[in-house]
Amino acid sequence: MNDARNDKLKQIPKLPGVYIMRDGIGNIIYIGKAKSLKDRITSYFNADINSKAAAIITAMRKIDYILSASEREALIIERQLINKVKPFFNSMWKDDKSYPYIKFSINEDFPRLIFTRKKIKDGALYFGPYPQIFYIKKFVHWLVKLFKIRPCKIDISEKFLPDEKKVKSCLYYHTGMCTAPCLGKITSKDYKEKIKSVELFLRGKLKKLENDWEKQMLNLSKNLRYEEAWEIRDRLYALTNISERVMINEITQDEINQSVQRADSINELKNVLGLKHQPVLIEGFDNSNIQGTNAVAFMVRFQNGLADKKNYRKFKIKTVIGADDFASMREVVFRRYSYLMRKNETLPDLILIDGGKGQLRAAVNALEELKVQIPIISLAKKNEEIFLQNKDKALVLSRHSLALRLLQLVRDESHRSAVSYHRKLRERIEK
């Protein structure tokens, strides 16, 4: 299961350098130096479950590294990058805060997974501490869903069940997300049997867990218990994705500088627009037509400041007759986000419209009809004015602003793509 990762680890040189660890959306979460990159990076995957290294592994999805001429040079590069980026784990471990543990209450008849900042001798198992609670909460949520662990805070024992009136309407039970021990639907023995693999998972004994599940799946299939076998198959699939999640790449100092600049532009954009979240995912729109014929539109997507071309989308205008940029913009924005909402897919952190107040108002109308709230702005090319929803005065940034450069990059790419698509479509029709 980990062969691909092990092959990549073997390829890392035993030379001094700096390693950069990133989360699932590309943010740098930790920077470290090493006399031997291979030995240091490999050590993270063999770390004790309660160590700081294990906490990083929980959040990490990608490792980049820079080779240096000496350990001293690695130290200088590390300090420069930490001062510039201020990664989460580097910053947090300077503090002496009390970080949370995961408590697995095996001392209860029906164990739960609980967050706590106190580790006491009560018969439960404790894992952690974890400095990044955001990631660990997602991790625990996945475990609760996967193993159907009861998510409630109710104290339950096999002898003393709660009043049925208080729990019979529980959504977790009715949606099949919980085995409902509170209603006496499962015995303590059977419940613990179903979730016994949780401890293996929390202790990092993934290979044994994989082998156990493969045997269970085969036995269930042989006995024609296909639904239960499919459930085990889904667990194996999830386990494979969790354990093979780390990418390891050698990069240059210049590439790191570019990555830092992109991060700075995203942070600056968040601040100047007053957004609640970093605009990691930006979608940009532009229309194209000549004398009102063959009207089209194009949407580009940028993630972490980079073009995500596999998720570009093109549109033929269907409901608008003639050259009406406003109506065309309203149509494509409505079509795009009604589709994402219908499919329950991820919405962008920011929408950028190529144009001025009119184009922005048309796009806002589409979002209002859909009753969806997504931050949306437009960028007019003439004076590089940024128009914001519900604000009459345009925002004008310095020509040297990293935030403006990012918006220009998205706007220009959407315009180029829309014009190119319209030209190809027209040429095809004329033939």
Rosetta blueprint (number, residue, H / E / L):
1 M L
2 N L
3 D H
4 A H
5 R H
6 N H
7 D H
8 K H
9 L H
10 K H
11 Q H
12 I L
13 P L
14 K L
15 L L
16 P L
17 G E
18 V E
19 Y E
20 I E
21 M E
22 R E
23 D L
24 G L
25 I L
26 G L
27 N L
28 I E
29 I E
30 Y E
31 I E
32 G E
33 K E
34 A E
35 K L
36 S L
37 L H
38 K H
39 D H
40 R H
41 I H
42 T H
43 S H
44 Y H
45 F L
46 N L
47 A L
48 D L
49 I L
50 N L
51 S L
52 K H
53 A H
54 A H
55 A H
56 I H
57 I H
58 T H
59 A H
60 M L
61 R L
62 K E
63 I E
64 D E
65 Y E
66 I E
67 L E
68 S L
69 A L
70 S L
71 E H
72 R H
73 E H
74 A H
75 L H
76 I H
77 I H
78 E H
79 R H
80 Q H
81 L H
82 I H
83 N H
84 K H
85 V H
86 K L
87 P L
88 F H
89 F H
90 N H
91 S H
92 M H
93 W L
94 K L
95 D L
96 D L
97 K L
98 S L
99 Y L
100 P L
101 Y E
102 I E
103 K E
104 F E
105 S L
106 I L
107 N L
108 E L
109 D L
110 F L
111 P L
112 R L
113 L E
114 I E
115 F E
116 T E
117 R L
118 K L
119 K L
120 I L
121 K L
122 D L
123 G L
124 A L
125 L E
126 Y E
127 F E
128 G L
129 P L
130 Y L
131 P L
132 Q L
133 I H
134 F H
135 Y H
136 I H
137 K H
138 K H
139 F H
140 V H
141 H H
142 W H
143 L H
144 V H
145 K H
146 L H
147 F H
148 K L
149 I L
150 R L
151 P L
152 C L
153 K L
154 I L
155 D L
156 I L
157 S L
158 E L
159 K L
160 F L
161 L L
162 P L
163 D L
164 E H
165 K H
166 K H
167 V H
168 K L
169 S L
170 C L
171 L H
172 Y H
173 Y H
174 H H
175 T L
176 G L
177 M L
178 C L
179 T L
180 A L
181 P H
182 C H
183 L H
184 G L
185 K L
186 I L
187 T L
188 S H
189 K H
190 D H
191 Y H
192 K H
193 E H
194 K H
195 I H
196 K L
197 S H
198 V H
199 E H
200 L H
201 F H
202 L H
203 R L
204 G L
205 K L
206 L H
207 K H
208 K H
209 L H
210 E H
211 N H
212 D H
213 W H
214 E H
215 K H
216 Q H
217 M H
218 L H
219 N H
220 L H
221 S H
222 K H
223 N L
224 L L
225 R L
226 Y H
227 E H
228 E H
229 A H
230 W H
231 E H
232 I H
233 R H
234 D H
235 R H
236 L H
237 Y H
238 A H
239 L H
240 T H
241 N H
242 I H
243 S H
244 E L
245 R L
246 V L
247 M E
248 I E
249 N E
250 E E
251 I L
252 T L
253 Q H
254 D H
255 E H
256 I H
257 N H
258 Q H
259 S H
260 V H
261 Q H
262 R H
263 A H
264 D H
265 S H
266 I H
267 N H
268 E H
269 L H
270 K H
271 N H
272 V H
273 L H
274 G L
275 L L
276 K L
277 H L
278 Q L
279 P L
280 V L
281 L E
282 I E
283 E E
284 G E
285 F E
286 D E
287 N E
288 S E
289 N E
290 I E
291 Q L
292 G L
293 T E
294 N E
295 A E
296 V E
297 A E
298 F E
299 M E
300 V E
301 R E
302 F E
303 Q E
304 N L
305 G L
306 L E
307 A E
308 D L
309 K H
310 K H
311 N H
312 Y L
313 R E
314 K E
315 F E
316 K E
317 I L
318 K L
319 T L
320 V L
321 I L
322 G L
323 A L
324 D L
325 D H
326 F H
327 A H
328 S H
329 M H
330 R H
331 E H
332 V H
333 V H
334 F H
335 R H
336 R H
337 Y H
338 S H
339 Y H
340 L H
341 M H
342 R H
343 K H
344 N L
345 E L
346 T L
347 L L
348 P L
349 D L
350 L E
351 I E
352 L E
353 I E
354 D E
355 G L
356 G L
357 K H
358 G H
359 Q H
360 L H
361 R H
362 A H
363 A H
364 V H
365 N H
366 A H
367 L H
368 E H
369 E H
370 L H
371 K L
372 V L
373 Q L
374 I L
375 P L
376 I E
377 I E
378 S E
379 L E
380 A E
381 K L
382 K L
383 N L
384 E L
385 E E
386 I E
387 F E
388 L E
389 Q L
390 N L
391 K L
392 D L
393 K L
394 A L
395 L E
396 V L
397 L L
398 S L
399 R L
400 H L
401 S L
402 L H
403 A H
404 L H
405 R H
406 L H
407 L H
408 Q H
409 L H
410 V H
411 R H
412 D H
413 E H
414 S H
415 H H
416 R H
417 S H
418 A H
419 V H
420 S H
421 Y H
422 H H
423 R H
424 K H
425 L H
426 R H
427 E H
428 R H
429 I H
430 E H
431 K L
